[in-house]
Amino acid sequence: MDDKVNISELKEKIKKFCEDRDWDQYHGAKEISIGIITEASEILEHFRFKSESEIEEMFKSNDKRDQISEEMADTMYFLLRLAQRYEIDLSEALDRKMQKNEGRYPIERSKGSNKKYTEL
């Protein structure tokens, strides 16, 4: 489904959901940002103190995978809600950020060696 839905559609879906419930009054930038960090920390809870092999096993479990994906969806909801409320074009923002990152982390200095990465 990721390849069939665009960000604008998701933002509109969230807008309607929230407006139908009169939630704009509760969804200022601060409250939405608190939601983003709270939900993101709930993703982290699944992985904290786990080895890479334990994490790989978690993703093989449908139940655990569903739990993680729900927290990811909650985080995405708040991120999209913030963008929707304050008219942020996430695709444009991501493109700008990726261009900055290309300059900050050139392939020849970033790929392969941890030493090269720490020299940046």
Secondary structure by P-SEA (a helix, b strand, c coil): ccccccaaaaaaaaaaaaaaacccccccaaaaaaaaaaaaaaaaaacccccaaaaaaaaacaaaaaaaaaaaaaaaaaaaaaaaaaccaaaaaaaaaaaaaaaacccccccccaaaaaac
